[in-house]
Amino acid sequence: MTKQTFGATISSLRKEKGLTQLELAQQMGVTDKAVSKWERNLSFPDVASLPKLAEVLGTSVDELLEVKTAAQEEPAGPRVPALVELVLKAVALAMGVGVTALTIMDEVEPRNALGLPGIGVACLALVQLMHSPEQ
């Protein structure tokens, strides 16, 4: 069975059996609206009813639950560096805004606030290092 969403799995197995949503619902003791929601991934059947659903659809619970998750659809690799880059840029911006605001409000002397922009510059440098080609 190819990996697909849980709803798509139910839908394809139901159609292979030649069942309508209403017929499946009657066999499961639920409404056809419930089956429709399952197939559209808006809700899921009760865990206790999975063995009966698998039996009605002519499969095993293991095969029924063998679905493609969001984590399998997109590799996690590219997302982590993008998140790290976003956080680093946010920290850099926050440091710059913080120093400016504190200086304007006369809460810190400019010579004492030099560390904050330094942190921001370091964060931007890390972002640049992330984009540099590997040596």
Salt bridges, closest charged atoms under 4 A:
GLU39 OE2 - ARG14 NE 2.54
GLU66 OE2 - LYS3 NZ 3.68
GLU85 OE2 - LYS89 NZ 2.95
GLU85 OE1 - HIS131 NE2 2.81
GLU109 OE1 - ARG111 NH1 2.89
